[in-house]
Amino acid sequence: MISKENILALAKKTILSESESITKLTDFLDDNFSNATEIIFKSKGRLVVTGIGKSAIIAQKMVATFNSTGTPSLFLHASEAIHGDLGMIQNDDVIICISKSGNSPEIKVLVPLLKRFGNTLIAISGNMSSFLAKGSDYVLNTTVDSESCPINLAPTNSTTAQLVMGDALAVCLMEMRGFKAEDFAKFHPGGALGKKLLLKVNDMLEHSLKPAVSPDASIKKVIFEISEKRLGVTAVVDQNKVIGIITDGDIRRMLNERDSFADLTAKDIMTKNPKLIQASDMVVDALNILENFSITQLVVVENEEYKGVLHLHDILKEGIV
């Protein structure tokens, strides 16, 4: 049983060891990397990523990253490939094969088969003299001095290096494709991330709850409208254009200041020039306005015409924070 101090020391040693291995990758980058990246970018096919064991798990993560950043990719398990799954590969596909040793039995069987198809083969390996490295068109060097594992056997530094090399490829390809946030959103429509990138203000409006009163509306009418629409606010609208707003806070302040309000109308207590947002704007932009001005509602317009009210609570319900 080791002490808590030793546990922390071992954890820090592992992290530092892996970070050092990653840093050394920059010394291995050469024309193999840039040429391989250009081949993938210019390819009319897909990017097929294969490996076995822990490298296969890294390959799956790479595929997920490539697909979400504009490079169509698929995973091919090295052992399944030689039992029928080679049929997944098409003529224009580029293949990445990941293996630390580059000499495993499955890799030695697979590489000649891949080369027979005539596809470009890119190796990600920690052994530059391996069977895989020698049989590939381009080799991305992920050599590590050792694993963080105390017995130098369990893949730790080596798989981290593979993962980082894949990320470097993905980022370079994103830049080459001019990949933007809106492109990223197309592949991430679900969850909070997708909503931040895709959800527009108009998508959030409850059009049946569109509080509005005329400038000459009585205070009773104003109170009724705020209460009925349950948004804590009503727009003051003249010819479908917003000239002011009245919040429930405005009503409370008025009641505190006056004994009678029979002679008052909406225009007398409204706040002029309220904060507005276009219906076509992104909800995340609306959230920024609400936070910057410490308010809870925004009046929504389209071509200066009143469309409704967006409430902070509705944005929070969507998980956009």
KEMI-859462 format. One record per residue (C-alpha): residue number from 0; residue in one letter; x, z, y. Coordinates in steps of 0.2 Angstrom, whole numbers, plus 5000, padded with zeros to 4 digits. Last residue first. Example, Ala and Ser with C-alpha at 12.3 -4.5 7.8 and 13.67 -1.06 7.14 Angstrom:
BEGIN
+-----+------+------+------+-------+
| seq | type | east |   up | north |
+-----+------+------+------+-------+
|   1 |    S | 5068 | 5036 |  4995 |
|   0 |    A | 5062 | 5039 |  4978 |
+-----+------+------+------+-------+
This chain:
BEGIN
+-----+------+------+------+-------+
| seq | type | east |   up | north |
+-----+------+------+------+-------+
| 320 |    V | 4876 | 4896 |  5142 |
| 319 |    I | 4864 | 4883 |  5135 |
| 318 |    G | 4856 | 4891 |  5121 |
| 317 |    E | 4839 | 4882 |  5123 |
| 316 |    K | 4831 | 4899 |  5127 |
| 315 |    L | 4844 | 4901 |  5141 |
| 314 |    I | 4838 | 4885 |  5150 |
| 313 |    D | 4820 | 4890 |  5149 |
| 312 |    H | 4824 | 4907 |  5156 |
| 311 |    L | 4833 | 4899 |  5171 |
| 310 |    H | 4817 | 4890 |  5176 |
| 309 |    L | 4815 | 4872 |  5180 |
| 308 |    V | 4800 | 4868 |  5192 |
| 307 |    G | 4790 | 4852 |  5193 |
| 306 |    K | 4791 | 4833 |  5197 |
| 305 |    Y | 4789 | 4832 |  5216 |
| 304 |    E | 4793 | 4815 |  5223 |
| 303 |    E | 4810 | 4813 |  5233 |
| 302 |    N | 4815 | 4799 |  5221 |
| 301 |    E | 4813 | 4811 |  5207 |
| 300 |    V | 4812 | 4829 |  5211 |
| 299 |    V | 4814 | 4846 |  5202 |
| 298 |    V | 4813 | 4862 |  5211 |
| 297 |    L | 4825 | 4875 |  5204 |
| 296 |    Q | 4821 | 4893 |  5198 |
| 295 |    T | 4831 | 4908 |  5194 |
| 294 |    I | 4842 | 4910 |  5209 |
| 293 |    S | 4860 | 4918 |  5211 |
| 292 |    F | 4866 | 4903 |  5221 |
| 291 |    N | 4881 | 4898 |  5210 |
| 290 |    E | 4872 | 4903 |  5194 |
| 289 |    L | 4856 | 4893 |  5198 |
| 288 |    I | 4867 | 4878 |  5203 |
| 287 |    N | 4878 | 4879 |  5188 |
| 286 |    L | 4863 | 4880 |  5177 |
| 285 |    A | 4856 | 4864 |  5185 |
| 284 |    D | 4872 | 4855 |  5181 |
| 283 |    V | 4871 | 4860 |  5163 |
| 282 |    V | 4853 | 4853 |  5163 |
| 281 |    M | 4860 | 4836 |  5167 |
| 280 |    D | 4853 | 4826 |  5181 |
| 279 |    S | 4839 | 4813 |  5179 |
| 278 |    A | 4825 | 4825 |  5185 |
| 277 |    Q | 4835 | 4827 |  5201 |
| 276 |    I | 4839 | 4844 |  5207 |
| 275 |    L | 4832 | 4854 |  5223 |
| 274 |    K | 4837 | 4870 |  5231 |
| 273 |    P | 4824 | 4874 |  5244 |
| 272 |    N | 4824 | 4867 |  5262 |
| 271 |    K | 4810 | 4878 |  5269 |
| 270 |    T | 4806 | 4895 |  5262 |
| 269 |    M | 4787 | 4897 |  5263 |
| 268 |    I | 4778 | 4911 |  5272 |
| 267 |    D | 4769 | 4902 |  5286 |
| 266 |    K | 4768 | 4886 |  5277 |
| 265 |    A | 4757 | 4894 |  5263 |
| 264 |    T | 4744 | 4900 |  5275 |
| 263 |    L | 4741 | 4916 |  5284 |
| 262 |    D | 4726 | 4922 |  5293 |
| 261 |    A | 4719 | 4933 |  5279 |
| 260 |    F | 4736 | 4941 |  5277 |
| 259 |    S | 4732 | 4959 |  5282 |
| 258 |    D | 4742 | 4975 |  5281 |
| 257 |    R | 4758 | 4966 |  5284 |
| 256 |    E | 4777 | 4969 |  5280 |
| 255 |    N | 4776 | 4975 |  5262 |
| 254 |    L | 4763 | 4962 |  5257 |
| 253 |    M | 4774 | 4949 |  5264 |
| 252 |    R | 4789 | 4955 |  5255 |
| 251 |    R | 4779 | 4955 |  5238 |
| 250 |    I | 4773 | 4937 |  5241 |
| 249 |    D | 4791 | 4931 |  5245 |
| 248 |    G | 4797 | 4939 |  5229 |
| 247 |    D | 4783 | 4930 |  5219 |
| 246 |    T | 4791 | 4915 |  5226 |
| 245 |    I | 4785 | 4902 |  5238 |
| 244 |    I | 4794 | 4885 |  5240 |
| 243 |    G | 4796 | 4872 |  5254 |
| 242 |    I | 4793 | 4854 |  5260 |
| 241 |    V | 4792 | 4846 |  5243 |
| 240 |    K | 4785 | 4829 |  5243 |
| 239 |    N | 4769 | 4824 |  5234 |
| 238 |    Q | 4760 | 4820 |  5251 |
| 237 |    D | 4764 | 4838 |  5256 |
| 236 |    V | 4769 | 4850 |  5243 |
| 235 |    V | 4773 | 4869 |  5244 |
| 234 |    A | 4781 | 4872 |  5227 |
| 233 |    T | 4776 | 4887 |  5218 |
| 232 |    V | 4786 | 4901 |  5210 |
| 231 |    G | 4786 | 4915 |  5197 |
| 230 |    L | 4785 | 4902 |  5183 |
| 229 |    R | 4769 | 4909 |  5176 |
| 228 |    K | 4758 | 4894 |  5181 |
| 227 |    E | 4742 | 4904 |  5183 |
| 226 |    S | 4751 | 4918 |  5193 |
| 225 |    I | 4760 | 4907 |  5205 |
| 224 |    E | 4744 | 4897 |  5208 |
| 223 |    F | 4733 | 4912 |  5210 |
| 222 |    I | 4745 | 4920 |  5223 |
| 221 |    V | 4746 | 4904 |  5233 |
| 220 |    K | 4727 | 4902 |  5233 |
| 219 |    K | 4725 | 4919 |  5239 |
| 218 |    I | 4738 | 4916 |  5252 |
| 217 |    S | 4727 | 4902 |  5258 |
| 216 |    A | 4733 | 4884 |  5256 |
| 215 |    D | 4737 | 4875 |  5272 |
| 214 |    P | 4755 | 4868 |  5267 |
| 213 |    S | 4747 | 4862 |  5250 |
| 212 |    V | 4750 | 4871 |  5234 |
| 211 |    A | 4760 | 4866 |  5219 |
| 210 |    P | 4764 | 4874 |  5202 |
| 209 |    K | 4768 | 4861 |  5189 |
| 208 |    L | 4765 | 4869 |  5172 |
| 207 |    S | 4757 | 4855 |  5162 |
| 206 |    H | 4773 | 4845 |  5165 |
| 205 |    E | 4784 | 4858 |  5155 |
| 204 |    L | 4800 | 4851 |  5161 |
| 203 |    M | 4815 | 4853 |  5150 |
| 202 |    D | 4818 | 4835 |  5145 |
| 201 |    N | 4817 | 4830 |  5164 |
| 200 |    V | 4832 | 4841 |  5167 |
| 199 |    K | 4843 | 4831 |  5155 |
| 198 |    L | 4850 | 4837 |  5138 |
| 197 |    L | 4864 | 4827 |  5132 |
| 196 |    L | 4881 | 4835 |  5135 |
| 195 |    K | 4875 | 4853 |  5136 |
| 194 |    K | 4862 | 4851 |  5122 |
| 193 |    G | 4875 | 4843 |  5111 |
| 192 |    L | 4886 | 4858 |  5113 |
| 191 |    A | 4872 | 4871 |  5111 |
| 190 |    G | 4867 | 4864 |  5094 |
| 189 |    G | 4864 | 4846 |  5089 |
| 188 |    P | 4867 | 4829 |  5097 |
| 187 |    H | 4886 | 4830 |  5093 |
| 186 |    F | 4891 | 4812 |  5089 |
| 185 |    K | 4882 | 4804 |  5105 |
| 184 |    A | 4889 | 4819 |  5115 |
| 183 |    F | 4907 | 4814 |  5112 |
| 182 |    D | 4903 | 4797 |  5120 |
| 181 |    E | 4896 | 4806 |  5135 |
| 180 |    A | 4911 | 4816 |  5136 |
| 179 |    K | 4922 | 4801 |  5137 |
| 178 |    F | 4933 | 4791 |  5124 |
| 177 |    G | 4944 | 4779 |  5134 |
| 176 |    R | 4948 | 4771 |  5117 |
| 175 |    M | 4967 | 4773 |  5119 |
| 174 |    E | 4964 | 4791 |  5125 |
| 173 |    M | 4953 | 4795 |  5110 |
| 172 |    L | 4966 | 4787 |  5098 |
| 171 |    C | 4980 | 4798 |  5105 |
| 170 |    V | 4969 | 4814 |  5103 |
| 169 |    A | 4965 | 4809 |  5085 |
| 168 |    L | 4983 | 4805 |  5080 |
| 167 |    A | 4989 | 4822 |  5087 |
| 166 |    D | 4975 | 4831 |  5078 |
| 165 |    G | 4981 | 4823 |  5062 |
| 164 |    M | 4999 | 4829 |  5065 |
| 163 |    V | 4992 | 4846 |  5069 |
| 162 |    L | 4983 | 4847 |  5052 |
| 161 |    Q | 4998 | 4841 |  5043 |
| 160 |    A | 5009 | 4854 |  5051 |
| 159 |    T | 4996 | 4868 |  5047 |
| 158 |    T | 4996 | 4862 |  5029 |
| 157 |    S | 5015 | 4864 |  5028 |
| 156 |    N | 5016 | 4881 |  5037 |
| 155 |    T | 5004 | 4888 |  5025 |
| 154 |    P | 5004 | 4880 |  5007 |
| 153 |    A | 5007 | 4895 |  4995 |
| 152 |    L | 5025 | 4894 |  4988 |
| 151 |    N | 5038 | 4902 |  4999 |
| 150 |    I | 5037 | 4919 |  4990 |
| 149 |    P | 5032 | 4928 |  5005 |
| 148 |    C | 5020 | 4914 |  5011 |
| 147 |    S | 5025 | 4908 |  5028 |
| 146 |    E | 5031 | 4892 |  5020 |
| 145 |    S | 5048 | 4885 |  5023 |
| 144 |    D | 5059 | 4874 |  5034 |
| 143 |    V | 5044 | 4862 |  5037 |
| 142 |    T | 5043 | 4843 |  5036 |
| 141 |    T | 5028 | 4835 |  5043 |
| 140 |    N | 5036 | 4817 |  5045 |
| 139 |    L | 5023 | 4804 |  5049 |
| 138 |    V | 5028 | 4789 |  5038 |
| 137 |    Y | 5023 | 4771 |  5040 |
| 136 |    D | 5021 | 4756 |  5028 |
| 135 |    S | 5021 | 4768 |  5013 |
| 134 |    G | 5030 | 4767 |  4996 |
| 133 |    K | 5046 | 4776 |  5001 |
| 132 |    A | 5036 | 4790 |  5009 |
| 131 |    L | 5024 | 4792 |  4994 |
| 130 |    F | 5038 | 4792 |  4981 |
| 129 |    S | 5048 | 4805 |  4991 |
| 128 |    S | 5063 | 4803 |  5002 |
| 127 |    M | 5055 | 4808 |  5018 |
| 126 |    N | 5048 | 4824 |  5010 |
| 125 |    G | 5036 | 4834 |  5021 |
| 124 |    S | 5023 | 4820 |  5021 |
| 123 |    I | 5009 | 4811 |  5031 |
| 122 |    A | 5010 | 4794 |  5024 |
| 121 |    I | 5002 | 4778 |  5032 |
| 120 |    L | 4997 | 4764 |  5020 |
| 119 |    T | 4991 | 4747 |  5028 |
| 118 |    N | 4979 | 4739 |  5015 |
| 117 |    G | 4986 | 4725 |  5003 |
| 116 |    F | 4975 | 4731 |  4989 |
| 115 |    R | 4990 | 4732 |  4978 |
| 114 |    K | 4998 | 4744 |  4990 |
| 113 |    L | 4983 | 4756 |  4986 |
| 112 |    L | 4986 | 4755 |  4967 |
| 111 |    P | 5004 | 4757 |  4969 |
| 110 |    V | 5001 | 4773 |  4979 |
| 109 |    L | 4988 | 4781 |  4968 |
| 108 |    V | 4998 | 4784 |  4952 |
| 107 |    K | 5013 | 4792 |  4960 |
| 106 |    I | 5001 | 4802 |  4971 |
| 105 |    E | 4991 | 4808 |  4956 |
| 104 |    P | 5007 | 4814 |  4948 |
| 103 |    S | 5013 | 4823 |  4963 |
| 102 |    N | 5028 | 4816 |  4972 |
| 101 |    G | 5024 | 4815 |  4990 |
| 100 |    S | 5030 | 4834 |  4991 |
|  99 |    K | 5019 | 4839 |  5006 |
|  98 |    S | 5005 | 4826 |  5003 |
|  97 |    I | 4993 | 4817 |  5014 |
|  96 |    C | 4989 | 4798 |  5012 |
|  95 |    I | 4982 | 4789 |  5027 |
|  94 |    I | 4974 | 4772 |  5023 |
|  93 |    V | 4969 | 4758 |  5035 |
|  92 |    D | 4953 | 4749 |  5030 |
|  91 |    D | 4952 | 4730 |  5033 |
|  90 |    N | 4950 | 4725 |  5015 |
|  89 |    Q | 4937 | 4739 |  5010 |
|  88 |    I | 4941 | 4755 |  5001 |
|  87 |    M | 4926 | 4764 |  4993 |
|  86 |    G | 4929 | 4755 |  4976 |
|  85 |    L | 4945 | 4766 |  4975 |
|  84 |    D | 4932 | 4779 |  4970 |
|  83 |    G | 4932 | 4774 |  4951 |
|  82 |    H | 4943 | 4786 |  4942 |
|  81 |    I | 4960 | 4783 |  4951 |
|  80 |    A | 4951 | 4788 |  4968 |
|  79 |    E | 4944 | 4804 |  4960 |
|  78 |    S | 4961 | 4811 |  4959 |
|  77 |    A | 4966 | 4806 |  4977 |
|  76 |    H | 4950 | 4812 |  4985 |
|  75 |    L | 4944 | 4799 |  4997 |
|  74 |    F | 4938 | 4805 |  5014 |
|  73 |    L | 4930 | 4793 |  5026 |
|  72 |    S | 4933 | 4788 |  5044 |
|  71 |    P | 4925 | 4779 |  5059 |
|  70 |    T | 4937 | 4783 |  5074 |
|  69 |    G | 4926 | 4788 |  5089 |
|  68 |    T | 4930 | 4806 |  5092 |
|  67 |    S | 4918 | 4814 |  5080 |
|  66 |    N | 4923 | 4803 |  5065 |
|  65 |    F | 4941 | 4807 |  5068 |
|  64 |    T | 4939 | 4825 |  5069 |
|  63 |    A | 4928 | 4826 |  5053 |
|  62 |    V | 4940 | 4814 |  5044 |
|  61 |    M | 4955 | 4826 |  5049 |
|  60 |    K | 4945 | 4841 |  5042 |
|  59 |    Q | 4943 | 4832 |  5025 |
|  58 |    A | 4961 | 4827 |  5025 |
|  57 |    I | 4966 | 4845 |  5027 |
|  56 |    I | 4956 | 4850 |  5012 |
|  55 |    A | 4964 | 4836 |  5002 |
|  54 |    S | 4981 | 4842 |  5007 |
|  53 |    K | 4976 | 4859 |  4999 |
|  52 |    G | 4974 | 4850 |  4983 |
|  51 |    I | 4975 | 4832 |  4983 |
|  50 |    G | 4975 | 4819 |  4997 |
|  49 |    T | 4966 | 4804 |  5005 |
|  48 |    V | 4961 | 4798 |  5022 |
|  47 |    V | 4952 | 4782 |  5024 |
|  46 |    L | 4951 | 4775 |  5042 |
|  45 |    R | 4938 | 4762 |  5044 |
|  44 |    G | 4939 | 4743 |  5046 |
|  43 |    K | 4942 | 4732 |  5061 |
|  42 |    S | 4959 | 4740 |  5064 |
|  41 |    K | 4967 | 4739 |  5081 |
|  40 |    F | 4966 | 4758 |  5084 |
|  39 |    I | 4973 | 4762 |  5067 |
|  38 |    I | 4987 | 4750 |  5068 |
|  37 |    E | 4991 | 4756 |  5086 |
|  36 |    T | 4992 | 4774 |  5079 |
|  35 |    A | 5003 | 4769 |  5065 |
|  34 |    N | 5015 | 4760 |  5077 |
|  33 |    S | 5016 | 4775 |  5089 |
|  32 |    F | 5019 | 4787 |  5074 |
|  31 |    N | 5032 | 4777 |  5065 |
|  30 |    D | 5040 | 4773 |  5082 |
|  29 |    D | 5046 | 4791 |  5083 |
|  28 |    L | 5039 | 4809 |  5082 |
|  27 |    F | 5050 | 4820 |  5071 |
|  26 |    D | 5057 | 4831 |  5085 |
|  25 |    T | 5039 | 4835 |  5091 |
|  24 |    L | 5035 | 4842 |  5074 |
|  23 |    K | 5048 | 4856 |  5077 |
|  22 |    T | 5035 | 4865 |  5088 |
|  21 |    I | 5022 | 4865 |  5074 |
|  20 |    S | 5035 | 4874 |  5062 |
|  19 |    E | 5039 | 4886 |  5076 |
|  18 |    S | 5020 | 4890 |  5078 |
|  17 |    E | 5019 | 4893 |  5059 |
|  16 |    S | 5033 | 4905 |  5059 |
|  15 |    L | 5027 | 4914 |  5074 |
|  14 |    I | 5009 | 4916 |  5066 |
|  13 |    T | 5016 | 4922 |  5050 |
|  12 |    K | 5028 | 4935 |  5058 |
|  11 |    K | 5014 | 4941 |  5069 |
|  10 |    A | 5003 | 4944 |  5053 |
|   9 |    L | 5018 | 4953 |  5044 |
|   8 |    A | 5021 | 4964 |  5059 |
|   7 |    L | 5002 | 4968 |  5060 |
|   6 |    I | 5001 | 4973 |  5042 |
|   5 |    N | 5017 | 4983 |  5043 |
|   4 |    E | 5010 | 4993 |  5057 |
|   3 |    K | 4994 | 4996 |  5047 |
|   2 |    S | 5005 | 5003 |  5033 |
|   1 |    I | 5008 | 4994 |  5016 |
|   0 |    M | 5000 | 5000 |  5000 |
+-----+------+------+------+-------+
